[in-house]
Amino acid sequence: MFSAVEYTQDLIRFDTTNPPGNEGACGEFVANTLAQAGFHIERQLFGDNRVNVVATLAGTDINNDPLVMTGHLDTVPLGNAK
């Protein structure tokens, strides 16, 4: 059984602080998870250890609009905020 809590815990263990980003390992983790769930995966490399993951899952109902979701693999520091 997939645990969203455990998966989130796994995700936040990756240091993807930007700069410099370093999303490579996290992107592979996400890509592998989605591939195991049946998604077609495309990796778009755009810098040193930087990657976008595009996952596509074909639908069966051509009468409905597609669902698109987007998110970030990198994190940014809070700056001077507490």
mmCIF file of the N, C-alpha and C atoms, coordinates in Angstrom:
data_MODEL
# 
_entry.id   MODEL 
# 
loop_
_atom_site.group_PDB 
_atom_site.id 
_atom_site.type_symbol 
_atom_site.label_atom_id 
_atom_site.label_alt_id 
_atom_site.label_comp_id 
_atom_site.label_asym_id 
_atom_site.label_entity_id 
_atom_site.label_seq_id 
_atom_site.pdbx_PDB_ins_code 
_atom_site.Cartn_x 
_atom_site.Cartn_y 
_atom_site.Cartn_z 
_atom_site.occupancy 
_atom_site.B_iso_or_equiv 
_atom_site.pdbx_formal_charge 
_atom_site.auth_seq_id 
_atom_site.auth_comp_id 
_atom_site.auth_asym_id 
_atom_site.auth_atom_id 
_atom_site.pdbx_PDB_model_num 
ATOM 1   N N  . MET A 1 1  ? 0.846   -1.187 0.000   1.00 0.00 ? 1  MET A N  1 
ATOM 2   C CA . MET A 1 1  ? 0.000   0.000  0.000   1.00 0.00 ? 1  MET A CA 1 
ATOM 3   C C  . MET A 1 1  ? 0.890   1.250  0.000   1.00 0.00 ? 1  MET A C  1 
ATOM 4   N N  . PHE A 1 2  ? 0.530   2.208  -0.807  1.00 0.00 ? 2  PHE A N  1 
ATOM 5   C CA . PHE A 1 2  ? 1.271   3.464  -0.925  1.00 0.00 ? 2  PHE A CA 1 
ATOM 6   C C  . PHE A 1 2  ? 0.910   4.376  0.240   1.00 0.00 ? 2  PHE A C  1 
ATOM 7   N N  . SER A 1 3  ? 1.910   4.887  0.926   1.00 0.00 ? 3  SER A N  1 
ATOM 8   C CA . SER A 1 3  ? 1.685   5.819  2.026   1.00 0.00 ? 3  SER A CA 1 
ATOM 9   C C  . SER A 1 3  ? 2.130   7.211  1.599   1.00 0.00 ? 3  SER A C  1 
ATOM 10  N N  . ALA A 1 4  ? 1.180   8.129  1.501   1.00 0.00 ? 4  ALA A N  1 
ATOM 11  C CA . ALA A 1 4  ? 1.500   9.504  1.120   1.00 0.00 ? 4  ALA A CA 1 
ATOM 12  C C  . ALA A 1 4  ? 2.410   10.158 2.162   1.00 0.00 ? 4  ALA A C  1 
ATOM 13  N N  . VAL A 1 5  ? 2.225   9.831  3.427   1.00 0.00 ? 5  VAL A N  1 
ATOM 14  C CA . VAL A 1 5  ? 3.055   10.413 4.490   1.00 0.00 ? 5  VAL A CA 1 
ATOM 15  C C  . VAL A 1 5  ? 4.494   9.932  4.343   1.00 0.00 ? 5  VAL A C  1 
ATOM 16  N N  . GLU A 1 6  ? 4.694   8.639  4.162   1.00 0.00 ? 6  GLU A N  1 
ATOM 17  C CA . GLU A 1 6  ? 6.048   8.102  4.009   1.00 0.00 ? 6  GLU A CA 1 
ATOM 18  C C  . GLU A 1 6  ? 6.704   8.637  2.734   1.00 0.00 ? 6  GLU A C  1 
ATOM 19  N N  . TYR A 1 7  ? 5.938   8.755  1.670   1.00 0.00 ? 7  TYR A N  1 
ATOM 20  C CA . TYR A 1 7  ? 6.481   9.288  0.423   1.00 0.00 ? 7  TYR A CA 1 
ATOM 21  C C  . TYR A 1 7  ? 6.929   10.735 0.599   1.00 0.00 ? 7  TYR A C  1 
ATOM 22  N N  . THR A 1 8  ? 6.121   11.528 1.279   1.00 0.00 ? 8  THR A N  1 
ATOM 23  C CA . THR A 1 8  ? 6.475   12.919 1.546   1.00 0.00 ? 8  THR A CA 1 
ATOM 24  C C  . THR A 1 8  ? 7.723   12.992 2.425   1.00 0.00 ? 8  THR A C  1 
ATOM 25  N N  . GLN A 1 9  ? 7.819   12.125 3.409   1.00 0.00 ? 9  GLN A N  1 
ATOM 26  C CA . GLN A 1 9  ? 9.024   12.082 4.240   1.00 0.00 ? 9  GLN A CA 1 
ATOM 27  C C  . GLN A 1 9  ? 10.251  11.765 3.397   1.00 0.00 ? 9  GLN A C  1 
ATOM 28  N N  . ASP A 1 10 ? 10.110  10.831 2.469   1.00 0.00 ? 10 ASP A N  1 
ATOM 29  C CA . ASP A 1 10 ? 11.220  10.499 1.567   1.00 0.00 ? 10 ASP A CA 1 
ATOM 30  C C  . ASP A 1 10 ? 11.604  11.711 0.714   1.00 0.00 ? 10 ASP A C  1 
ATOM 31  N N  . LEU A 1 11 ? 10.608  12.434 0.212   1.00 0.00 ? 11 LEU A N  1 
ATOM 32  C CA . LEU A 1 11 ? 10.873  13.596 -0.641  1.00 0.00 ? 11 LEU A CA 1 
ATOM 33  C C  . LEU A 1 11 ? 11.631  14.694 0.086   1.00 0.00 ? 11 LEU A C  1 
ATOM 34  N N  . ILE A 1 12 ? 11.254  14.971 1.320   1.00 0.00 ? 12 ILE A N  1 
ATOM 35  C CA . ILE A 1 12 ? 11.887  16.102 2.006   1.00 0.00 ? 12 ILE A CA 1 
ATOM 36  C C  . ILE A 1 12 ? 13.298  15.759 2.498   1.00 0.00 ? 12 ILE A C  1 
ATOM 37  N N  . ARG A 1 13 ? 13.705  14.521 2.379   1.00 0.00 ? 13 ARG A N  1 
ATOM 38  C CA . ARG A 1 13 ? 15.081  14.144 2.712   1.00 0.00 ? 13 ARG A CA 1 
ATOM 39  C C  . ARG A 1 13 ? 16.068  14.587 1.625   1.00 0.00 ? 13 ARG A C  1 
ATOM 40  N N  . PHE A 1 14 ? 15.583  14.885 0.445   1.00 0.00 ? 14 PHE A N  1 
ATOM 41  C CA . PHE A 1 14 ? 16.452  15.367 -0.635  1.00 0.00 ? 14 PHE A CA 1 
ATOM 42  C C  . PHE A 1 14 ? 16.734  16.844 -0.417  1.00 0.00 ? 14 PHE A C  1 
ATOM 43  N N  . ASP A 1 15 ? 18.002  17.230 -0.549  1.00 0.00 ? 15 ASP A N  1 
ATOM 44  C CA . ASP A 1 15 ? 18.363  18.643 -0.457  1.00 0.00 ? 15 ASP A CA 1 
ATOM 45  C C  . ASP A 1 15 ? 18.306  19.236 -1.863  1.00 0.00 ? 15 ASP A C  1 
ATOM 46  N N  . THR A 1 16 ? 17.231  19.932 -2.146  1.00 0.00 ? 16 THR A N  1 
ATOM 47  C CA . THR A 1 16 ? 17.041  20.546 -3.461  1.00 0.00 ? 16 THR A CA 1 
ATOM 48  C C  . THR A 1 16 ? 17.051  22.068 -3.360  1.00 0.00 ? 16 THR A C  1 
ATOM 49  N N  . THR A 1 17 ? 17.732  22.586 -2.345  1.00 0.00 ? 17 THR A N  1 
ATOM 50  C CA . THR A 1 17 ? 17.777  24.028 -2.126  1.00 0.00 ? 17 THR A CA 1 
ATOM 51  C C  . THR A 1 17 ? 18.339  24.735 -3.357  1.00 0.00 ? 17 THR A C  1 
ATOM 52  N N  . ASN A 1 18 ? 17.644  25.769 -3.802  1.00 0.00 ? 18 ASN A N  1 
ATOM 53  C CA . ASN A 1 18 ? 18.020  26.530 -4.980  1.00 0.00 ? 18 ASN A CA 1 
ATOM 54  C C  . ASN A 1 18 ? 18.334  27.963 -4.561  1.00 0.00 ? 18 ASN A C  1 
ATOM 55  N N  . PRO A 1 19 ? 19.516  28.484 -4.830  1.00 0.00 ? 19 PRO A N  1 
ATOM 56  C CA . PRO A 1 19 ? 20.521  27.845 -5.665  1.00 0.00 ? 19 PRO A CA 1 
ATOM 57  C C  . PRO A 1 19 ? 21.301  26.779 -4.890  1.00 0.00 ? 19 PRO A C  1 
ATOM 58  N N  . PRO A 1 20 ? 21.829  25.803 -5.539  1.00 0.00 ? 20 PRO A N  1 
ATOM 59  C CA . PRO A 1 20 ? 21.942  25.573 -6.972  1.00 0.00 ? 20 PRO A CA 1 
ATOM 60  C C  . PRO A 1 20 ? 20.826  24.698 -7.534  1.00 0.00 ? 20 PRO A C  1 
ATOM 61  N N  . GLY A 1 21 ? 19.958  24.144 -6.712  1.00 0.00 ? 21 GLY A N  1 
ATOM 62  C CA . GLY A 1 21 ? 18.889  23.277 -7.213  1.00 0.00 ? 21 GLY A CA 1 
ATOM 63  C C  . GLY A 1 21 ? 19.157  21.830 -6.859  1.00 0.00 ? 21 GLY A C  1 
ATOM 64  N N  . ASN A 1 22 ? 20.023  21.186 -7.615  1.00 0.00 ? 22 ASN A N  1 
ATOM 65  C CA . ASN A 1 22 ? 20.385  19.785 -7.357  1.00 0.00 ? 22 ASN A CA 1 
ATOM 66  C C  . ASN A 1 22 ? 19.173  18.863 -7.259  1.00 0.00 ? 22 ASN A C  1 
ATOM 67  N N  . GLU A 1 23 ? 18.229  19.005 -8.186  1.00 0.00 ? 23 GLU A N  1 
ATOM 68  C CA . GLU A 1 23 ? 17.024  18.180 -8.145  1.00 0.00 ? 23 GLU A CA 1 
ATOM 69  C C  . GLU A 1 23 ? 17.200  16.809 -8.772  1.00 0.00 ? 23 GLU A C  1 
ATOM 70  N N  . GLY A 1 24 ? 18.398  16.509 -9.293  1.00 0.00 ? 24 GLY A N  1 
ATOM 71  C CA . GLY A 1 24 ? 18.601  15.277 -10.048 1.00 0.00 ? 24 GLY A CA 1 
ATOM 72  C C  . GLY A 1 24 ? 18.147  14.028 -9.322  1.00 0.00 ? 24 GLY A C  1 
ATOM 73  N N  . ALA A 1 25 ? 18.624  13.798 -8.113  1.00 0.00 ? 25 ALA A N  1 
ATOM 74  C CA . ALA A 1 25 ? 18.271  12.584 -7.371  1.00 0.00 ? 25 ALA A CA 1 
ATOM 75  C C  . ALA A 1 25 ? 16.781  12.563 -7.017  1.00 0.00 ? 25 ALA A C  1 
ATOM 76  N N  . CYS A 1 26 ? 16.259  13.710 -6.627  1.00 0.00 ? 26 CYS A N  1 
ATOM 77  C CA . CYS A 1 26 ? 14.831  13.793 -6.305  1.00 0.00 ? 26 CYS A CA 1 
ATOM 78  C C  . CYS A 1 26 ? 13.989  13.545 -7.552  1.00 0.00 ? 26 CYS A C  1 
ATOM 79  N N  . GLY A 1 27 ? 14.424  14.106 -8.676  1.00 0.00 ? 27 GLY A N  1 
ATOM 80  C CA . GLY A 1 27 ? 13.711  13.893 -9.938  1.00 0.00 ? 27 GLY A CA 1 
ATOM 81  C C  . GLY A 1 27 ? 13.690  12.434 -10.337 1.00 0.00 ? 27 GLY A C  1 
ATOM 82  N N  . GLU A 1 28 ? 14.809  11.739 -10.149 1.00 0.00 ? 28 GLU A N  1 
ATOM 83  C CA . GLU A 1 28 ? 14.853  10.301 -10.458 1.00 0.00 ? 28 GLU A CA 1 
ATOM 84  C C  . GLU A 1 28 ? 13.919  9.527  -9.547  1.00 0.00 ? 28 GLU A C  1 
ATOM 85  N N  . PHE A 1 29 ? 13.876  9.897  -8.278  1.00 0.00 ? 29 PHE A N  1 
ATOM 86  C CA . PHE A 1 29 ? 12.980  9.252  -7.314  1.00 0.00 ? 29 PHE A CA 1 
ATOM 87  C C  . PHE A 1 29 ? 11.523  9.407  -7.748  1.00 0.00 ? 29 PHE A C  1 
ATOM 88  N N  . VAL A 1 30 ? 11.151  10.633 -8.095  1.00 0.00 ? 30 VAL A N  1 
ATOM 89  C CA . VAL A 1 30 ? 9.775   10.909 -8.544  1.00 0.00 ? 30 VAL A CA 1 
ATOM 90  C C  . VAL A 1 30 ? 9.487   10.189 -9.859  1.00 0.00 ? 30 VAL A C  1 
ATOM 91  N N  . ALA A 1 31 ? 10.423  10.260 -10.813 1.00 0.00 ? 31 ALA A N  1 
ATOM 92  C CA . ALA A 1 31 ? 10.233  9.611  -12.109 1.00 0.00 ? 31 ALA A CA 1 
ATOM 93  C C  . ALA A 1 31 ? 10.051  8.109  -11.953 1.00 0.00 ? 31 ALA A C  1 
ATOM 94  N N  . ASN A 1 32 ? 10.856  7.491  -11.109 1.00 0.00 ? 32 ASN A N  1 
ATOM 95  C CA . ASN A 1 32 ? 10.731  6.043  -10.894 1.00 0.00 ? 32 ASN A CA 1 
ATOM 96  C C  . ASN A 1 32 ? 9.396   5.676  -10.261 1.00 0.00 ? 32 ASN A C  1 
ATOM 97  N N  . THR A 1 33 ? 8.943   6.492  -9.321  1.00 0.00 ? 33 THR A N  1 
ATOM 98  C CA . THR A 1 33 ? 7.641   6.240  -8.689  1.00 0.00 ? 33 THR A CA 1 
ATOM 99  C C  . THR A 1 33 ? 6.524   6.309  -9.719  1.00 0.00 ? 33 THR A C  1 
ATOM 100 N N  . LEU A 1 34 ? 6.550   7.344  -10.554 1.00 0.00 ? 34 LEU A N  1 
ATOM 101 C CA . LEU A 1 34 ? 5.503   7.509  -11.564 1.00 0.00 ? 34 LEU A CA 1 
ATOM 102 C C  . LEU A 1 34 ? 5.579   6.423  -12.635 1.00 0.00 ? 34 LEU A C  1 
ATOM 103 N N  . ALA A 1 35 ? 6.783   6.032  -13.015 1.00 0.00 ? 35 ALA A N  1 
ATOM 104 C CA . ALA A 1 35 ? 6.938   4.955  -14.002 1.00 0.00 ? 35 ALA A CA 1 
ATOM 105 C C  . ALA A 1 35 ? 6.355   3.652  -13.473 1.00 0.00 ? 35 ALA A C  1 
ATOM 106 N N  . GLN A 1 36 ? 6.577   3.358  -12.198 1.00 0.00 ? 36 GLN A N  1 
ATOM 107 C CA . GLN A 1 36 ? 6.031   2.148  -11.595 1.00 0.00 ? 36 GLN A CA 1 
ATOM 108 C C  . GLN A 1 36 ? 4.503   2.182  -11.564 1.00 0.00 ? 36 GLN A C  1 
ATOM 109 N N  . ALA A 1 37 ? 3.946   3.388  -11.562 1.00 0.00 ? 37 ALA A N  1 
ATOM 110 C CA . ALA A 1 37 ? 2.485   3.540  -11.556 1.00 0.00 ? 37 ALA A CA 1 
ATOM 111 C C  . ALA A 1 37 ? 1.904   3.532  -12.967 1.00 0.00 ? 37 ALA A C  1 
ATOM 112 N N  . GLY A 1 38 ? 2.762   3.358  -13.988 1.00 0.00 ? 38 GLY A N  1 
ATOM 113 C CA . GLY A 1 38 ? 2.271   3.242  -15.353 1.00 0.00 ? 38 GLY A CA 1 
ATOM 114 C C  . GLY A 1 38 ? 2.385   4.481  -16.207 1.00 0.00 ? 38 GLY A C  1 
ATOM 115 N N  . PHE A 1 39 ? 2.992   5.531  -15.699 1.00 0.00 ? 39 PHE A N  1 
ATOM 116 C CA . PHE A 1 39 ? 3.149   6.761  -16.467 1.00 0.00 ? 39 PHE A CA 1 
ATOM 117 C C  . PHE A 1 39 ? 4.311   6.628  -17.450 1.00 0.00 ? 39 PHE A C  1 
ATOM 118 N N  . HIS A 1 40 ? 4.200   7.310  -18.583 1.00 0.00 ? 40 HIS A N  1 
ATOM 119 C CA . HIS A 1 40 ? 5.317   7.464  -19.511 1.00 0.00 ? 40 HIS A CA 1 
ATOM 120 C C  . HIS A 1 40 ? 6.125   8.655  -18.997 1.00 0.00 ? 40 HIS A C  1 
ATOM 121 N N  . ILE A 1 41 ? 7.440   8.480  -18.868 1.00 0.00 ? 41 ILE A N  1 
ATOM 122 C CA . ILE A 1 41 ? 8.288   9.501  -18.264 1.00 0.00 ? 41 ILE A CA 1 
ATOM 123 C C  . ILE A 1 41 ? 9.226   10.118 -19.293 1.00 0.00 ? 41 ILE A C  1 
ATOM 124 N N  . GLU A 1 42 ? 9.324   11.442 -19.252 1.00 0.00 ? 42 GLU A N  1 
ATOM 125 C CA . GLU A 1 42 ? 10.315  12.165 -20.044 1.00 0.00 ? 42 GLU A CA 1 
ATOM 126 C C  . GLU A 1 42 ? 11.121  13.024 -19.070 1.00 0.00 ? 42 GLU A C  1 
ATOM 127 N N  . ARG A 1 43 ? 12.429  12.945 -19.173 1.00 0.00 ? 43 ARG A N  1 
ATOM 128 C CA . ARG A 1 43 ? 13.307  13.770 -18.354 1.00 0.00 ? 43 ARG A CA 1 
ATOM 129 C C  . ARG A 1 43 ? 13.880  14.886 -19.219 1.00 0.00 ? 43 ARG A C  1 
ATOM 130 N N  . GLN A 1 44 ? 13.770  16.112 -18.754 1.00 0.00 ? 44 GLN A N  1 
ATOM 131 C CA . GLN A 1 44 ? 14.317  17.259 -19.461 1.00 0.00 ? 44 GLN A CA 1 
ATOM 132 C C  . GLN A 1 44 ? 15.449  17.838 -18.616 1.00 0.00 ? 44 GLN A C  1 
ATOM 133 N N  . LEU A 1 45 ? 16.688  17.593 -19.059 1.00 0.00 ? 45 LEU A N  1 
ATOM 134 C CA . LEU A 1 45 ? 17.850  18.108 -18.341 1.00 0.00 ? 45 LEU A CA 1 
ATOM 135 C C  . LEU A 1 45 ? 18.084  19.554 -18.754 1.00 0.00 ? 45 LEU A C  1 
ATOM 136 N N  . PHE A 1 46 ? 18.295  20.450 -17.784 1.00 0.00 ? 46 PHE A N  1 
ATOM 137 C CA . PHE A 1 46 ? 18.484  21.849 -18.139 1.00 0.00 ? 46 PHE A CA 1 
ATOM 138 C C  . PHE A 1 46 ? 19.625  22.515 -17.390 1.00 0.00 ? 46 PHE A C  1 
ATOM 139 N N  . GLY A 1 47 ? 20.451  21.759 -16.721 1.00 0.00 ? 47 GLY A N  1 
ATOM 140 C CA . GLY A 1 47 ? 21.596  22.302 -16.018 1.00 0.00 ? 47 GLY A CA 1 
ATOM 141 C C  . GLY A 1 47 ? 22.296  21.200 -15.260 1.00 0.00 ? 47 GLY A C  1 
ATOM 142 N N  . ASP A 1 48 ? 23.369  21.549 -14.564 1.00 0.00 ? 48 ASP A N  1 
ATOM 143 C CA . ASP A 1 48 ? 24.112  20.570 -13.797 1.00 0.00 ? 48 ASP A CA 1 
ATOM 144 C C  . ASP A 1 48 ? 23.244  20.026 -12.660 1.00 0.00 ? 48 ASP A C  1 
ATOM 145 N N  . ASN A 1 49 ? 22.910  18.740 -12.757 1.00 0.00 ? 49 ASN A N  1 
ATOM 146 C CA . ASN A 1 49 ? 22.078  18.053 -11.758 1.00 0.00 ? 49 ASN A CA 1 
ATOM 147 C C  . ASN A 1 49 ? 20.698  18.694 -11.620 1.00 0.00 ? 49 ASN A C  1 
ATOM 148 N N  . ARG A 1 50 ? 20.184  19.238 -12.732 1.00 0.00 ? 50 ARG A N  1 
ATOM 149 C CA . ARG A 1 50 ? 18.854  19.854 -12.747 1.00 0.00 ? 50 ARG A CA 1 
ATOM 150 C C  . ARG A 1 50 ? 18.005  19.120 -13.769 1.00 0.00 ? 50 ARG A C  1 
ATOM 151 N N  . VAL A 1 51 ? 16.768  18.837 -13.412 1.00 0.00 ? 51 VAL A N  1 
ATOM 152 C CA . VAL A 1 51 ? 15.907  18.042 -14.289 1.00 0.00 ? 51 VAL A CA 1 
ATOM 153 C C  . VAL A 1 51 ? 14.439  18.430 -14.091 1.00 0.00 ? 51 VAL A C  1 
ATOM 154 N N  . ASN A 1 52 ? 13.706  18.439 -15.189 1.00 0.00 ? 52 ASN A N  1 
ATOM 155 C CA . ASN A 1 52 ? 12.251  18.482 -15.154 1.00 0.00 ? 52 ASN A CA 1 
ATOM 156 C C  . ASN A 1 52 ? 11.766  17.074 -15.451 1.00 0.00 ? 52 ASN A C  1 
ATOM 157 N N  . VAL A 1 53 ? 10.732  16.648 -14.755 1.00 0.00 ? 53 VAL A N  1 
ATOM 158 C CA . VAL A 1 53 ? 10.124  15.344 -15.002 1.00 0.00 ? 53 VAL A CA 1 
ATOM 159 C C  . VAL A 1 53 ? 8.740   15.589 -15.585 1.00 0.00 ? 53 VAL A C  1 
ATOM 160 N N  . VAL A 1 54 ? 8.506   15.045 -16.783 1.00 0.00 ? 54 VAL A N  1 
ATOM 161 C CA . VAL A 1 54 ? 7.197   15.154 -17.419 1.00 0.00 ? 54 VAL A CA 1 
ATOM 162 C C  . VAL A 1 54 ? 6.614   13.747 -17.462 1.00 0.00 ? 54 VAL A C  1 
ATOM 163 N N  . ALA A 1 55 ? 5.481   13.571 -16.806 1.00 0.00 ? 55 ALA A N  1 
ATOM 164 C CA . ALA A 1 55 ? 4.835   12.259 -16.723 1.00 0.00 ? 55 ALA A CA 1 
ATOM 165 C C  . ALA A 1 55 ? 3.489   12.335 -17.438 1.00 0.00 ? 55 ALA A C  1 
ATOM 166 N N  . THR A 1 56 ? 3.235   11.353 -18.304 1.00 0.00 ? 56 THR A N  1 
ATOM 167 C CA . THR A 1 56 ? 2.000   11.329 -19.072 1.00 0.00 ? 56 THR A CA 1 
ATOM 168 C C  . THR A 1 56 ? 1.308   9.988  -18.873 1.00 0.00 ? 56 THR A C  1 
ATOM 169 N N  . LEU A 1 57 ? 0.022   10.042 -18.654 1.00 0.00 ? 57 LEU A N  1 
ATOM 170 C CA . LEU A 1 57 ? -0.785  8.830  -18.526 1.00 0.00 ? 57 LEU A CA 1 
ATOM 171 C C  . LEU A 1 57 ? -1.947  8.956  -19.497 1.00 0.00 ? 57 LEU A C  1 
ATOM 172 N N  . ALA A 1 58 ? -1.992  8.075  -20.458 1.00 0.00 ? 58 ALA A N  1 
ATOM 173 C CA . ALA A 1 58 ? -3.047  8.136  -21.470 1.00 0.00 ? 58 ALA A CA 1 
ATOM 174 C C  . ALA A 1 58 ? -4.408  7.864  -20.837 1.00 0.00 ? 58 ALA A C  1 
ATOM 175 N N  . GLY A 1 59 ? -5.378  8.641  -21.251 1.00 0.00 ? 59 GLY A N  1 
ATOM 176 C CA . GLY A 1 59 ? -6.741  8.439  -20.769 1.00 0.00 ? 59 GLY A CA 1 
ATOM 177 C C  . GLY A 1 59 ? -7.548  7.613  -21.756 1.00 0.00 ? 59 GLY A C  1 
ATOM 178 N N  . THR A 1 60 ? -8.749  7.281  -21.363 1.00 0.00 ? 60 THR A N  1 
ATOM 179 C CA . THR A 1 60 ? -9.619  6.483  -22.229 1.00 0.00 ? 60 THR A CA 1 
ATOM 180 C C  . THR A 1 60 ? -10.848 7.254  -22.679 1.00 0.00 ? 60 THR A C  1 
ATOM 181 N N  . ASP A 1 61 ? -11.109 8.410  -22.086 1.00 0.00 ? 61 ASP A N  1 
ATOM 182 C CA . ASP A 1 61 ? -12.300 9.185  -22.408 1.00 0.00 ? 61 ASP A CA 1 
ATOM 183 C C  . ASP A 1 61 ? -11.892 10.399 -23.235 1.00 0.00 ? 61 ASP A C  1 
ATOM 184 N N  . ILE A 1 62 ? -12.086 10.316 -24.549 1.00 0.00 ? 62 ILE A N  1 
ATOM 185 C CA . ILE A 1 62 ? -11.680 11.413 -25.429 1.00 0.00 ? 62 ILE A CA 1 
ATOM 186 C C  . ILE A 1 62 ? -12.660 12.586 -25.390 1.00 0.00 ? 62 ILE A C  1 
ATOM 187 N N  . ASN A 1 63 ? -13.754 12.450 -24.660 1.00 0.00 ? 63 ASN A N  1 
ATOM 188 C CA . ASN A 1 63 ? -14.750 13.509 -24.593 1.00 0.00 ? 63 ASN A CA 1 
ATOM 189 C C  . ASN A 1 63 ? -14.487 14.520 -23.482 1.00 0.00 ? 63 ASN A C  1 
ATOM 190 N N  . ASN A 1 64 ? -13.486 14.261 -22.645 1.00 0.00 ? 64 ASN A N  1 
ATOM 191 C CA . ASN A 1 64 ? -13.175 15.174 -21.549 1.00 0.00 ? 64 ASN A CA 1 
ATOM 192 C C  . ASN A 1 64 ? -11.816 15.817 -21.762 1.00 0.00 ? 64 ASN A C  1 
ATOM 193 N N  . ASP A 1 65 ? -11.667 17.011 -21.196 1.00 0.00 ? 65 ASP A N  1 
ATOM 194 C CA . ASP A 1 65 ? -10.385 17.711 -21.266 1.00 0.00 ? 65 ASP A CA 1 
ATOM 195 C C  . ASP A 1 65 ? -9.348  16.986 -20.417 1.00 0.00 ? 65 ASP A C  1 
ATOM 196 N N  . PRO A 1 66 ? -8.076  17.113 -20.777 1.00 0.00 ? 66 PRO A N  1 
ATOM 197 C CA . PRO A 1 66 ? -7.018  16.484 -19.976 1.00 0.00 ? 66 PRO A CA 1 
ATOM 198 C C  . PRO A 1 66 ? -6.834  17.206 -18.642 1.00 0.00 ? 66 PRO A C  1 
ATOM 199 N N  . LEU A 1 67 ? -6.283  16.496 -17.699 1.00 0.00 ? 67 LEU A N  1 
ATOM 200 C CA . LEU A 1 67 ? -5.932  17.057 -16.399 1.00 0.00 ? 67 LEU A CA 1 
ATOM 201 C C  . LEU A 1 67 ? -4.427  17.307 -16.403 1.00 0.00 ? 67 LEU A C  1 
ATOM 202 N N  . VAL A 1 68 ? -4.037  18.515 -16.039 1.00 0.00 ? 68 VAL A N  1 
ATOM 203 C CA . VAL A 1 68 ? -2.618  18.875 -16.015 1.00 0.00 ? 68 VAL A CA 1 
ATOM 204 C C  . VAL A 1 68 ? -2.272  19.334 -14.601 1.00 0.00 ? 68 VAL A C  1 
ATOM 205 N N  . MET A 1 69 ? -1.179  18.790 -14.072 1.00 0.00 ? 69 MET A N  1 
ATOM 206 C CA . MET A 1 69 ? -0.698  19.201 -12.749 1.00 0.00 ? 69 MET A CA 1 
ATOM 207 C C  . MET A 1 69 ? 0.766   19.610 -12.885 1.00 0.00 ? 69 MET A C  1 
ATOM 208 N N  . THR A 1 70 ? 1.170   20.579 -12.113 1.00 0.00 ? 70 THR A N  1 
ATOM 209 C CA . THR A 1 70 ? 2.548   21.037 -12.145 1.00 0.00 ? 70 THR A CA 1 
ATOM 210 C C  . THR A 1 70 ? 3.035   21.280 -10.725 1.00 0.00 ? 70 THR A C  1 
ATOM 211 N N  . GLY A 1 71 ? 4.324   21.129 -10.538 1.00 0.00 ? 71 GLY A N  1 
ATOM 212 C CA . GLY A 1 71 ? 4.901   21.351 -9.219  1.00 0.00 ? 71 GLY A CA 1 
ATOM 213 C C  . GLY A 1 71 ? 6.388   21.612 -9.344  1.00 0.00 ? 71 GLY A C  1 
ATOM 214 N N  . HIS A 1 72 ? 7.031   21.800 -8.225  1.00 0.00 ? 72 HIS A N  1 
ATOM 215 C CA . HIS A 1 72 ? 8.464   22.092 -8.188  1.00 0.00 ? 72 HIS A CA 1 
ATOM 216 C C  . HIS A 1 72 ? 9.202   20.999 -7.444  1.00 0.00 ? 72 HIS A C  1 
ATOM 217 N N  . LEU A 1 73 ? 10.408  20.693 -7.902  1.00 0.00 ? 73 LEU A N  1 
ATOM 218 C CA . LEU A 1 73 ? 11.285  19.784 -7.175  1.00 0.00 ? 73 LEU A CA 1 
ATOM 219 C C  . LEU A 1 73 ? 12.263  20.561 -6.300  1.00 0.00 ? 73 LEU A C  1 
ATOM 220 N N  . ASP A 1 74 ? 12.545  21.812 -6.660  1.00 0.00 ? 74 ASP A N  1 
ATOM 221 C CA . ASP A 1 74 ? 13.501  22.589 -5.885  1.00 0.00 ? 74 ASP A CA 1 
ATOM 222 C C  . ASP A 1 74 ? 12.795  23.344 -4.762  1.00 0.00 ? 74 ASP A C  1 
ATOM 223 N N  . THR A 1 75 ? 13.579  23.749 -3.790  1.00 0.00 ? 75 THR A N  1 
ATOM 224 C CA . THR A 1 75 ? 13.098  24.583 -2.701  1.00 0.00 ? 75 THR A CA 1 
ATOM 225 C C  . THR A 1 75 ? 13.959  25.832 -2.648  1.00 0.00 ? 75 THR A C  1 
ATOM 226 N N  . VAL A 1 76 ? 13.459  26.874 -2.014  1.00 0.00 ? 76 VAL A N  1 
ATOM 227 C CA . VAL A 1 76 ? 14.234  28.104 -1.892  1.00 0.00 ? 76 VAL A CA 1 
ATOM 228 C C  . VAL A 1 76 ? 14.330  28.482 -0.415  1.00 0.00 ? 76 VAL A C  1 
ATOM 229 N N  . PRO A 1 77 ? 15.458  29.083 -0.025  1.00 0.00 ? 77 PRO A N  1 
ATOM 230 C CA . PRO A 1 77 ? 15.589  29.497 1.376   1.00 0.00 ? 77 PRO A CA 1 
ATOM 231 C C  . PRO A 1 77 ? 14.609  30.604 1.732   1.00 0.00 ? 77 PRO A C  1 
ATOM 232 N N  . LEU A 1 78 ? 14.336  30.729 2.997   1.00 0.00 ? 78 LEU A N  1 
ATOM 233 C CA . LEU A 1 78 ? 13.408  31.749 3.471   1.00 0.00 ? 78 LEU A CA 1 
ATOM 234 C C  . LEU A 1 78 ? 14.030  33.136 3.520   1.00 0.00 ? 78 LEU A C  1 
ATOM 235 N N  . GLY A 1 79 ? 15.331  33.231 3.268   1.00 0.00 ? 79 GLY A N  1 
ATOM 236 C CA . GLY A 1 79 ? 15.990  34.527 3.347   1.00 0.00 ? 79 GLY A CA 1 
ATOM 237 C C  . GLY A 1 79 ? 16.103  34.968 4.799   1.00 0.00 ? 79 GLY A C  1 
ATOM 238 N N  . ASN A 1 80 ? 15.660  36.158 5.097   1.00 0.00 ? 80 ASN A N  1 
ATOM 239 C CA . ASN A 1 80 ? 15.740  36.669 6.455   1.00 0.00 ? 80 ASN A CA 1 
ATOM 240 C C  . ASN A 1 80 ? 14.541  36.305 7.308   1.00 0.00 ? 80 ASN A C  1 
ATOM 241 N N  . ALA A 1 81 ? 13.547  35.628 6.733   1.00 0.00 ? 81 ALA A N  1 
ATOM 242 C CA . ALA A 1 81 ? 12.350  35.278 7.487   1.00 0.00 ? 81 ALA A CA 1 
ATOM 243 C C  . ALA A 1 81 ? 12.669  34.248 8.551   1.00 0.00 ? 81 ALA A C  1 
ATOM 244 N N  . LYS A 1 82 ? 11.982  34.327 9.659   1.00 0.00 ? 82 LYS A N  1 
ATOM 245 C CA . LYS A 1 82 ? 12.178  33.358 10.740  1.00 0.00 ? 82 LYS A CA 1 
ATOM 246 C C  . LYS A 1 82 ? 11.505  32.055 10.387  1.00 0.00 ? 82 LYS A C  1 
# 
